[in-house]
Amino acid sequence: MTRREFITIAGAVVAWPLAAWGQQGERMRRIGVLLPATADDAVFQVRIGVFLQALALLGWTIGRNVRVDIRWATANVNEIRRHAAELVALMPDVILATGDSIMPPLLQATRTVPIVFPVVVDPVANGYVAASKRLTEANFGDYEPTLSASTKDLGDRVEITIRDNGTGISPDVKEKMFNPFFTTKPTGEGTGLGLSISHDIIVKQHAGSIEVDTQPGEFTEIRVILPRDAVFV
């Protein structure tokens, strides 16, 4: 995850549940953070700094109206489970998590605490790859790759659409694309969890929907619809 992506998610952690929090009074809020790195990781130290800056810009001050509990986890699944359980036991208002290895243990630990995860990165990245692949197949001819994102106000819901004019998705792949561990990437390049986790968080946790419209060799369009107010299933 890049610095820009982390800034985006940092804002989302606070901005999305902000309305619901405001309706519940001025008590101290608690944010849990679970990261796939050690505490001396320079890159993630910078990202945590950016995250805290984003909180401050949105009016959340450590010790005054918000507390942030950070847990550092390596690739060891038992360690991840232990940290996930510790965070959930603290009863945070929301948990920020990143990394495919982090999410399954976290979702096992809780189905009630809201989890913010950079799921939008996966459809965007997939669209970029599809458009680039089609450009290569066209030998850099007249084809012009396009990747777009748009939002639409649906009243009590918000629609987010990501569309590319890449290679499209075949019917058999479309049928399985949200299945856990299913991937079309070469061995070692994909876990097959990105879209599966995206589906679970959007549909099962937040009562939203995710739909795919595609034409092989032409385009792929992914539409995500979420309730405007915080809803946790």
VOPAGU-2260 file (C-alpha; in pm, 1 decimal, decimal comma):
REM VOPAGU-2260
SITE   aa  ch    i         X         Y         Z
SITE  MET   A    0       0,0       0,0       0,0
SITE  THR   A    1     141,7     336,4    -101,5
SITE  ARG   A    2     157,0     649,7     115,0
SITE  ARG   A    3    -128,8     801,2     -86,1
SITE  GLU   A    4    -345,3     491,8     -34,2
SITE  PHE   A    5    -273,8     498,4     338,6
SITE  ILE   A    6    -376,0     864,8     356,5
SITE  THR   A    7    -702,1     777,6     179,3
SITE  ILE   A    8    -776,5     495,2     419,6
SITE  ALA   A    9    -677,2     710,0     715,9
SITE  GLY   A   10    -946,5     955,6     614,9
SITE  ALA   A   11   -1196,4     677,6     553,1
SITE  VAL   A   12   -1147,3     531,4     900,9
SITE  VAL   A   13   -1278,8     850,3    1057,1
SITE  ALA   A   14   -1490,5    1010,7     786,6
SITE  TRP   A   15   -1716,1     713,6     710,8
SITE  PRO   A   16   -1832,7     636,5    1069,6
SITE  LEU   A   17   -1810,2    1005,2    1168,3
SITE  ALA   A   18   -2182,5    1074,3    1136,1
SITE  ALA   A   19   -2274,2     777,8    1354,4
SITE  TRP   A   20   -2013,3     870,1    1614,6
SITE  GLY   A   21   -2138,9    1227,2    1629,7
SITE  GLN   A   22   -2491,1    1107,7    1706,7
SITE  GLN   A   23   -2369,1     918,2    2015,0
SITE  GLY   A   24   -2225,6    1205,4    2216,6
SITE  GLU   A   25   -1873,4    1320,0    2296,1
SITE  ARG   A   26   -1730,9    1012,3    2468,3
SITE  MET   A   27   -1376,8     898,7    2398,7
SITE  ARG   A   28   -1357,9     698,3    2074,0
SITE  ARG   A   29   -1121,1     409,0    2021,7
SITE  ILE   A   30    -950,8     302,7    1697,6
SITE  GLY   A   31    -762,7     -25,8    1668,0
SITE  VAL   A   32    -483,7     -62,4    1412,0
SITE  LEU   A   33    -341,9    -399,1    1302,2
SITE  LEU   A   34     -40,3    -388,4    1071,9
SITE  PRO   A   35     164,0    -661,0     897,3
SITE  ALA   A   36     502,1    -530,3    1013,6
SITE  THR   A   37     727,6    -496,2    1315,7
SITE  ALA   A   38     732,4    -184,4    1529,0
SITE  ASP   A   39    1071,1     -79,0    1390,3
SITE  ASP   A   40     953,4     -86,1    1027,8
SITE  ALA   A   41    1045,0     260,6     894,8
SITE  VAL   A   42     785,9     258,1     615,5
SITE  PHE   A   43     493,5     177,1     843,2
SITE  GLN   A   44     617,6     422,0    1105,4
SITE  VAL   A   45     582,0     694,9     843,0
SITE  ARG   A   46     234,2     569,4     749,6
SITE  ILE   A   47     122,7     570,0    1111,7
SITE  GLY   A   48     246,3     927,4    1137,1
SITE  VAL   A   49      39,4    1020,7     832,7
SITE  PHE   A   50    -261,5     842,3     981,0
SITE  LEU   A   51    -237,5    1038,7    1306,4
SITE  GLN   A   52    -201,1    1362,2    1109,4
SITE  ALA   A   53    -518,0    1277,0     916,3
SITE  LEU   A   54    -703,2    1220,0    1241,8
SITE  ALA   A   55    -588,8    1557,6    1374,1
SITE  LEU   A   56    -697,8    1735,1    1056,6
SITE  LEU   A   57   -1045,4    1586,0    1102,1
SITE  GLY   A   58   -1067,8    1708,6    1460,7
SITE  TRP   A   59    -964,7    1392,7    1644,3
SITE  THR   A   60    -698,4    1450,5    1909,7
SITE  ILE   A   61    -517,5    1166,4    2086,1
SITE  GLY   A   62    -609,5    1170,9    2455,0
SITE  ARG   A   63    -893,8    1421,4    2414,3
SITE  ASN   A   64   -1158,7    1251,1    2203,1
SITE  VAL   A   65    -985,4     947,6    2052,9
SITE  ARG   A   66    -748,4     669,7    2154,0
SITE  VAL   A   67    -545,6     467,4    1901,7
SITE  ASP   A   68    -429,7     115,9    1988,7
SITE  ILE   A   69    -167,1     -20,2    1748,9
SITE  ARG   A   70     -67,6    -384,0    1718,0
SITE  TRP   A   71     227,7    -495,1    1507,8
SITE  ALA   A   72     205,1    -844,2    1356,4
SITE  THR   A   73     448,5   -1040,8    1143,4
SITE  ALA   A   74     355,8   -1313,9     895,1
SITE  ASN   A   75     309,0   -1564,2    1179,9
SITE  VAL   A   76     -59,6   -1656,1    1180,1
SITE  ASN   A   77     -67,1   -1732,5    1553,1
SITE  GLU   A   78      77,4   -1391,4    1631,5
SITE  ILE   A   79    -177,9   -1225,8    1402,4
SITE  ARG   A   80    -461,6   -1410,6    1577,6
SITE  ARG   A   81    -331,4   -1306,8    1919,5
SITE  HIS   A   82    -308,1    -940,0    1822,0
SITE  ALA   A   83    -651,1    -951,3    1655,8
SITE  ALA   A   84    -805,7   -1096,2    1972,4
SITE  GLU   A   85    -633,0    -832,0    2186,3
SITE  LEU   A   86    -768,9    -549,3    1972,3
SITE  VAL   A   87   -1122,4    -687,0    1966,2
SITE  ALA   A   88   -1115,2    -728,9    2347,0
SITE  LEU   A   89   -1049,6    -354,8    2377,6
SITE  MET   A   90   -1389,5    -294,6    2212,6
SITE  PRO   A   91   -1276,6     -31,7    1959,9
SITE  ASP   A   92   -1524,6     170,1    1756,5
SITE  VAL   A   93   -1342,9      70,8    1436,9
SITE  ILE   A   94   -1034,4    -125,5    1331,1
SITE  LEU   A   95    -795,2     -24,0    1054,1
SITE  ALA   A   96    -619,1    -324,8     897,3
SITE  THR   A   97    -405,4    -388,4     592,8
SITE  GLY   A   98    -260,3    -701,2     433,8
SITE  ASP   A   99    -426,3   -1018,9     304,0
SITE  SER   A  100    -277,1   -1224,8     590,0
SITE  ILE   A  101    -433,7    -991,4     848,5
SITE  MET   A  102    -795,3   -1002,2     738,8
SITE  PRO   A  103    -900,3   -1369,5     782,3
SITE  PRO   A  104    -791,5   -1389,4    1150,8
SITE  LEU   A  105    -946,5   -1048,2    1215,6
SITE  LEU   A  106   -1279,0   -1150,0    1062,8
SITE  GLN   A  107   -1268,8   -1466,9    1272,6
SITE  ALA   A  108   -1215,5   -1259,1    1585,9
SITE  THR   A  109   -1514,1   -1026,6    1528,3
SITE  ARG   A  110   -1821,2    -981,8    1312,5
SITE  THR   A  111   -1946,7    -678,6    1502,0
SITE  VAL   A  112   -1655,9    -431,1    1511,7
SITE  PRO   A  113   -1637,5    -226,7    1186,3
SITE  ILE   A  114   -1321,1    -299,4     989,4
SITE  VAL   A  115   -1173,6     -53,2     738,9
SITE  PHE   A  116    -953,1    -221,3     480,5
SITE  PRO   A  117    -815,5     -77,3     151,7
SITE  VAL   A  118   -1031,9    -301,3     -62,1
SITE  VAL   A  119   -1077,6     -47,2    -342,0
SITE  VAL   A  120    -711,6     -88,5    -432,7
SITE  ASP   A  121    -779,3    -438,6    -566,3
SITE  PRO   A  122   -1037,4    -350,0    -839,8
SITE  VAL   A  123    -831,7     -46,6    -941,1
SITE  ALA   A  124    -512,4    -250,7    -962,7
SITE  ASN   A  125    -691,6    -524,6   -1155,2
SITE  GLY   A  126    -826,0    -266,7   -1401,1
SITE  TYR   A  127    -479,8    -122,4   -1452,9
SITE  VAL   A  128    -337,5    -468,6   -1521,4
SITE  ALA   A  129    -619,9    -553,4   -1765,4
SITE  ALA   A  130    -578,5    -228,7   -1960,8
SITE  SER   A  131    -200,7    -269,2   -1974,0
SITE  LYS   A  132    -235,7    -627,6   -2097,1
SITE  ARG   A  133    -470,2    -524,8   -2377,2
SITE  LEU   A  134    -231,6    -244,6   -2478,0
SITE  THR   A  135      51,5    -497,7   -2505,4
SITE  GLU   A  136    -164,0    -736,6   -2708,3
SITE  ALA   A  137    -247,5    -450,3   -2944,4
SITE  ASN   A  138     126,4    -388,3   -2996,2
SITE  PHE   A  139      74,1     -30,2   -2874,7
SITE  GLY   A  140    -141,7      46,8   -3179,5
SITE  ASP   A  141    -461,8     254,1   -3189,3
SITE  TYR   A  142    -593,9     115,7   -2860,0
SITE  GLU   A  143    -598,1     375,2   -2579,5
SITE  PRO   A  144    -620,4     225,7   -2226,4
SITE  THR   A  145    -875,3     390,4   -1997,9
SITE  LEU   A  146    -937,1     344,9   -1626,4
SITE  SER   A  147   -1205,7     557,5   -1463,2
SITE  ALA   A  148   -1372,2     589,7   -1124,0
SITE  SER   A  149   -1695,7     772,8   -1046,4
SITE  THR   A  150   -1947,2     815,4    -765,9
SITE  LYS   A  151   -2322,9     863,2    -771,7
SITE  ASP   A  152   -2563,7     989,7    -504,7
SITE  LEU   A  153   -2848,8     738,9    -460,7
SITE  GLY   A  154   -3013,3     916,7    -169,3
SITE  ASP   A  155   -2960,0     688,5     129,2
SITE  ARG   A  156   -2685,5     503,5     -58,7
SITE  VAL   A  157   -2368,0     585,6    -250,9
SITE  GLU   A  158   -2257,5     411,3    -571,7
SITE  ILE   A  159   -1887,7     379,0    -660,7
SITE  THR   A  160   -1806,7     263,4   -1014,9
SITE  ILE   A  161   -1467,0     153,1   -1145,6
SITE  ARG   A  162   -1443,4      81,7   -1519,7
SITE  ASP   A  163   -1162,5     -18,5   -1753,1
SITE  ASN   A  164   -1150,5     -94,8   -2124,6
SITE  GLY   A  165    -906,9    -382,2   -2080,9
SITE  THR   A  166    -932,8    -749,8   -2164,7
SITE  GLY   A  167   -1261,2    -812,0   -1985,3
SITE  ILE   A  168   -1349,0   -1119,2   -1779,5
SITE  SER   A  169   -1457,4   -1455,5   -1916,9
SITE  PRO   A  170   -1786,8   -1604,5   -1785,4
SITE  ASP   A  171   -1614,6   -1889,5   -1598,4
SITE  VAL   A  172   -1374,8   -1650,2   -1421,4
SITE  LYS   A  173   -1656,1   -1405,5   -1339,5
SITE  GLU   A  174   -1849,2   -1688,6   -1174,1
SITE  LYS   A  175   -1560,2   -1767,2    -937,6
SITE  MET   A  176   -1386,7   -1430,6    -894,2
SITE  PHE   A  177   -1523,2   -1368,2    -543,0
SITE  ASN   A  178   -1438,5   -1718,9    -418,6
SITE  PRO   A  179   -1164,8   -1735,3    -151,6
SITE  PHE   A  180    -818,7   -1821,8    -290,2
SITE  PHE   A  181    -931,7   -1808,5    -654,4
SITE  THR   A  182    -680,7   -1619,8    -869,9
SITE  THR   A  183    -579,9   -1600,4   -1234,8
SITE  LYS   A  184    -236,2   -1464,5   -1149,2
SITE  PRO   A  185      79,6   -1677,2   -1172,7
SITE  THR   A  186     186,8   -1873,4    -864,9
SITE  GLY   A  187     339,9   -1643,6    -606,6
SITE  GLU   A  188     187,2   -1323,5    -746,4
SITE  GLY   A  189    -160,3   -1340,9    -595,5
SITE  THR   A  190    -331,4   -1487,7    -288,7
SITE  GLY   A  191    -683,5   -1495,7    -430,7
SITE  LEU   A  192    -813,4   -1314,5    -120,9
SITE  GLY   A  193    -843,0    -951,2    -233,4
SITE  LEU   A  194   -1182,5    -967,0    -405,2
SITE  SER   A  195   -1312,9   -1231,5    -164,8
SITE  ILE   A  196   -1238,8   -1008,8     134,8
SITE  SER   A  197   -1380,8    -709,3     -54,0
SITE  HIS   A  198   -1707,5    -897,9    -107,0
SITE  ASP   A  199   -1734,0   -1007,6     257,8
SITE  ILE   A  200   -1670,6    -659,2     395,3
SITE  ILE   A  201   -1902,0    -479,3     152,5
SITE  VAL   A  202   -2189,8    -729,5     151,3
SITE  LYS   A  203   -2174,5    -920,9     479,5
SITE  GLN   A  204   -2045,7    -648,8     711,1
SITE  HIS   A  205   -2190,6    -329,2     566,9
SITE  ALA   A  206   -2512,4    -448,3     396,0
SITE  GLY   A  207   -2393,0    -319,2      59,9
SITE  SER   A  208   -2358,6    -479,9    -280,7
SITE  ILE   A  209   -2089,0    -535,2    -542,6
SITE  GLU   A  210   -2174,8    -611,7    -905,4
SITE  VAL   A  211   -1964,1    -686,4   -1211,1
SITE  ASP   A  212   -2054,0    -605,5   -1571,7
SITE  THR   A  213   -1802,6    -721,7   -1830,7
SITE  GLN   A  214   -1754,3    -810,5   -2195,0
SITE  PRO   A  215   -1448,7   -1023,1   -2281,2
SITE  GLY   A  216   -1209,4    -821,3   -2495,0
SITE  GLU   A  217   -1400,9    -497,6   -2434,9
SITE  PHE   A  218   -1442,0    -375,0   -2074,7
SITE  THR   A  219   -1501,9    -450,9   -1706,5
SITE  GLU   A  220   -1715,0    -236,9   -1476,0
SITE  ILE   A  221   -1736,4    -294,1   -1100,8
SITE  ARG   A  222   -2013,8    -117,7    -907,4
SITE  VAL   A  223   -2007,9     -95,0    -529,1
SITE  ILE   A  224   -2313,1      35,7    -344,5
SITE  LEU   A  225   -2291,0     122,3      26,5
SITE  PRO   A  226   -2543,1     269,7     272,8
SITE  ARG   A  227   -2478,8     637,5     338,6
SITE  ASP   A  228   -2523,3     587,5     712,9
SITE  ALA   A  229   -2301,3     337,4     895,6
SITE  VAL   A  230   -2467,1      -5,4     893,8
SITE  PHE   A  231   -2288,7    -305,9    1039,8
SITE  VAL   A  232   -2431,8    -655,4     994,1
